[in-house]
């Protein structure tokens, strides 16, 4: 179904990522998941779609919270195999698709009450095209909730990330490439991959232009969580994640030119 390949399917990458996620003291567990779940409405009987669903962790939580049906889309075959196992006892109330997030027209299911995405939209090159695909799959007044790497983080292109003092203590996070939107070359677990930087203003304006009404924005940091400050010192200085909750406004819905799904 998908010709593109995921970095998570490269040799040893998936295994390294699984070890990282197994750590109870991780960015996902202490920041991303609690914030994401706090934005959810009542899920009883609802139909949900998760973009970049990974191993299905959020899909299982949705079903445990009473969702009637959930679907997940991910480019990684390894992730989807894990998701299939994690959701097995909820059959037939779920479906999984291997596809790019932009290619939602390939899904068998019709419109959803809620579409979510955790830590994934910064991998998408054509953000307006993605929003068009999302809006087309949402019911009237349906909700989109997503998290992504904060634009403060995605702005980095090279050089020193931090200004430090003589004791090597972090003083300020550098934003010299913030206005320079576009592709970023990254490496994680010794594997190269691409992400895309957009300013916060671009993200918000793309949502508005696509006919969404922004209802909530979160930029969690750990200034008020002293128990985690030794583990994640840099989170006292800057947000690493951006969360947005937006509602599809039918009267303002404008379709962008469709994204080419490759």
Phi, psi and omega per residue, in radians:
X1 nan -0.495 -3.112
X2 -2.190 2.259 3.124
X3 -1.501 -0.585 3.130
X4 -1.155 2.651 3.139
X5 -1.914 2.610 3.135
X6 -1.697 2.483 3.074
X7 -1.076 -0.444 -3.137
X8 -1.217 -0.222 3.110
X9 -1.679 0.011 3.097
X10 -1.337 2.747 -3.037
X11 -1.010 2.267 3.082
X12 1.268 -0.252 -3.096
X13 -1.192 -0.810 -3.106
X14 -1.071 -0.739 -3.138
X15 -1.111 -0.727 3.118
X16 -1.138 -0.682 3.126
X17 -1.163 -0.697 3.130
X18 -1.088 -0.675 3.089
X19 -1.119 -0.692 3.119
X20 -1.108 -0.782 -3.117
X21 -1.204 -0.416 3.132
X22 -1.268 -0.262 3.130
X23 -1.257 2.077 -3.121
X24 -1.161 -0.427 3.094
X25 -1.758 1.386 -3.122
X26 -2.318 2.837 3.109
X27 -1.016 -0.677 3.128
X28 -1.078 -0.762 -3.025
X29 -1.392 -0.598 -3.059
X30 -1.737 -0.265 3.139
X31 -2.133 -1.018 -2.982
X32 -1.139 -0.964 -3.042
X33 -1.106 -0.863 3.137
X34 -1.034 -0.706 -3.134
X35 -1.182 -0.782 -3.139
X36 -1.036 -0.822 -3.094
X37 -1.178 -0.525 3.131
X38 -1.180 -0.368 -3.124
X39 -1.546 -0.181 -3.072
X40 -1.266 2.475 2.981
X41 -1.415 -3.070 3.009
X42 -1.097 2.213 -3.052
X43 -1.718 0.038 -3.044
X44 -0.962 2.071 3.092
X45 1.264 0.060 -3.053
X46 -1.402 2.758 3.094
X47 -1.880 2.094 -3.018
X48 -2.143 2.640 3.042
X49 -2.235 2.308 3.107
X50 -2.023 2.142 -3.105
X51 -1.674 2.274 -3.002
X52 1.197 0.844 -2.952
X53 -1.208 -0.255 3.119
X54 1.010 -2.329 -3.068
X55 -1.460 0.151 3.021
X56 1.516 0.237 -3.080
X57 -1.070 -0.805 3.140
X58 -1.218 -0.651 3.110
X59 -1.031 -0.734 3.119
X60 -1.129 -0.729 3.100
X61 -1.069 -0.675 3.116
X62 -1.104 -0.771 3.125
X63 -1.150 -0.675 3.094
X64 -1.146 -0.439 3.101
X65 -1.550 0.125 3.012
X66 1.771 0.134 3.099
X67 -1.023 2.496 -3.130
X68 -1.383 -0.601 -3.132
X69 -2.738 2.461 3.088
X70 -2.309 2.576 3.038
X71 -2.247 2.569 3.122
X72 -2.251 2.473 3.105
X73 -2.150 2.281 3.072
X74 -2.685 2.653 3.139
X75 -1.506 -0.277 -3.051
X76 -1.608 2.113 3.082
X77 -1.149 -0.650 3.131
X78 -1.114 -0.745 3.103
X79 -1.087 -0.757 -3.094
X80 -1.186 -0.550 3.053
X81 -1.111 -0.709 3.094
X82 -1.146 -0.718 3.137
X83 -1.098 -0.702 3.118
X84 -1.012 -0.730 3.127
X85 -1.210 -0.729 -3.068
X86 -1.175 -0.476 -3.065
X87 -1.810 0.042 -2.975
X88 -0.932 -0.675 -3.076
X89 -1.382 0.052 3.092
X90 -1.856 0.124 3.094
X91 -1.026 2.470 0.087
X92 -1.763 0.576 -2.991
X93 -1.621 0.415 3.089
X94 -2.633 2.789 3.039
X95 -2.516 2.536 -3.126
X96 -2.189 2.446 -3.106
X97 -2.302 2.331 2.999
X98 -1.626 1.899 -3.067
X99 -2.934 2.769 2.956
X100 -1.133 2.652 -3.112
X101 -1.078 -0.474 -3.096
X102 -1.317 -0.242 -2.973
X103 -1.741 0.907 -3.042
X104 -1.322 -0.248 3.098
X105 -1.134 -0.288 -3.140
X106 -1.392 -0.190 -3.132
X107 -1.259 2.460 3.123
X108 -1.251 -0.559 -3.061
X109 -1.292 2.626 3.080
X110 -1.508 -2.602 -2.947
X111 -1.158 2.600 -3.105
X112 -1.938 2.668 3.045
X113 -1.277 -0.616 -3.027
X114 -2.559 2.352 3.024
X115 -2.096 2.279 -3.137
X116 -2.167 2.840 3.011
X117 -2.754 2.272 -3.120
X118 -1.967 2.072 2.946
X119 1.055 0.685 -3.002
X120 -2.376 -0.452 -2.992
X121 -1.137 -0.349 3.119
X122 -1.264 -0.126 3.053
X123 -1.504 -0.148 -3.017
X124 -1.672 2.213 -3.122
X125 -1.300 -0.814 -3.065
X126 -1.733 1.493 -3.095
X127 -1.178 -0.766 3.058
X128 -1.023 -0.689 3.100
X129 -1.123 -0.684 3.077
X130 -1.078 -0.788 -3.134
X131 -1.103 -0.607 3.059
X132 -1.085 -0.782 3.134
X133 -1.129 -0.693 3.123
X134 -1.128 -0.855 -3.113
X135 -1.061 -0.644 3.138
X136 -1.154 -0.433 -3.128
X137 -1.682 -0.069 3.127
X138 -1.619 2.518 2.998
X139 -1.176 2.819 3.020
X140 -0.936 2.298 -3.090
X141 1.172 0.272 3.086
X142 -1.193 2.856 -2.988
X143 -2.030 2.434 2.990
X144 -1.972 2.223 3.044
X145 -2.238 2.168 -3.132
X146 -2.497 2.701 2.932
X147 -2.122 2.642 3.057
X148 -2.644 2.929 2.999
X149 -0.997 2.362 -3.118
X150 -1.132 2.514 3.100
X151 -0.977 -0.455 3.026
X152 -1.034 -0.619 -3.121
X153 -1.437 -0.802 -3.079
X154 -1.181 -0.288 -3.114
X155 -1.136 -0.473 -3.023
X156 -1.016 2.326 3.087
X157 -2.159 -0.440 -3.112
X158 2.968 3.005 -3.113
X159 1.418 -2.843 -3.128
X160 -1.399 2.252 3.111
X161 -1.238 -0.631 -3.001
X162 -2.056 2.506 2.852
X163 -1.523 2.241 -3.064
X164 -2.189 2.758 3.089
X165 -1.554 -3.054 -3.090
X166 -1.098 -0.414 3.117
X167 -1.574 0.170 3.130
X168 1.169 0.404 3.099
X169 -1.513 2.462 -3.113
X170 -1.230 2.203 3.125
X171 -1.871 -0.740 -3.086
X172 -2.727 2.530 3.111
X173 -1.607 2.233 -3.023
X174 -1.387 2.393 -3.100
X175 -2.179 0.564 -3.041
X176 -1.184 -0.269 3.119
X177 -1.910 0.243 -3.009
X178 -1.027 -0.715 -3.089
X179 -1.333 -0.237 -3.063
X180 -1.519 1.507 -3.080
X181 -1.317 2.742 3.062
X182 2.286 -2.796 -3.022
X183 -1.222 2.509 3.036
X184 -2.228 2.320 3.063
X185 -1.565 2.210 -3.050
X186 -2.211 2.923 3.042
X187 -2.543 2.358 3.141
X188 -2.574 2.318 -3.032
X189 0.904 0.639 3.106
X190 1.142 0.388 3.104
X191 -2.055 2.241 3.100
X192 -1.359 2.549 3.054
X193 -2.765 3.037 -3.082
X194 -2.037 2.472 2.889
X195 -2.270 3.059 -3.051
X196 -2.328 2.293 -3.119
X197 -1.705 2.275 2.983
X198 -2.314 2.502 3.080
X199 -1.213 2.845 3.085
X200 -1.044 -0.705 3.124
X201 -1.064 -0.749 3.116
X202 -1.078 -0.765 3.133
X203 -1.048 -0.842 -3.122
X204 -1.140 -0.759 -3.126
X205 -1.183 -0.644 3.061
X206 -1.069 -0.712 3.095
X207 -1.092 -0.820 -3.130
X208 -1.095 -0.770 -3.128
X209 -1.149 -0.457 3.120
X210 -1.469 0.013 3.090
X211 1.620 0.380 3.096
X212 -1.722 2.537 3.001
X213 -1.796 2.089 -3.103
X214 -1.364 2.153 -3.061
X215 -1.858 -0.486 -3.090
X216 -2.773 2.425 3.065
X217 -2.308 2.321 -3.136
X218 -2.220 2.461 3.066
X219 -2.325 1.247 -3.009
X220 -1.151 2.409 3.019
X221 -2.318 3.092 -3.034
X222 -1.952 0.375 -3.141
X223 -1.042 -0.532 -3.124
X224 -1.787 0.275 -3.133
X225 -2.191 1.302 -3.042
X226 -1.060 -0.410 -3.117
X227 -1.183 -0.326 -3.124
X228 -1.914 -0.027 -2.996
X229 -1.193 -0.523 3.097
X230 -1.237 -0.600 -3.115
X231 -1.333 -0.650 -3.073
X232 -2.233 1.200 -3.041
X233 -1.056 -0.643 -3.048
X234 -1.233 -0.294 -3.130
X235 -1.319 -0.113 3.015
X236 -1.353 -0.337 -3.031
X237 -1.770 -0.425 -2.971
X238 -2.769 2.642 3.001
X239 -1.401 2.457 3.072
X240 -1.771 -0.258 -3.121
X241 -2.265 2.562 3.027
X242 -2.030 2.267 3.110
X243 -2.036 2.376 3.126
X244 -2.355 2.335 2.999
X245 -2.031 2.149 -3.070
X246 -2.416 2.602 -3.119
X247 -1.966 2.427 3.096
X248 -1.272 2.080 3.103
X249 -1.713 1.854 -3.010
X250 -1.038 -0.687 -3.077
X251 -1.172 -0.425 -3.128
X252 -1.819 0.078 -3.037
X253 -1.177 2.125 3.126
X254 -2.172 2.251 3.138
X255 -1.505 2.237 2.990
X256 -1.391 2.911 3.009
X257 -1.043 2.372 -3.077
X258 -1.090 2.474 3.088
X259 -1.312 2.424 3.041
X260 -1.248 2.141 -3.122
X261 -1.641 1.955 -3.102
X262 -2.137 nan nan
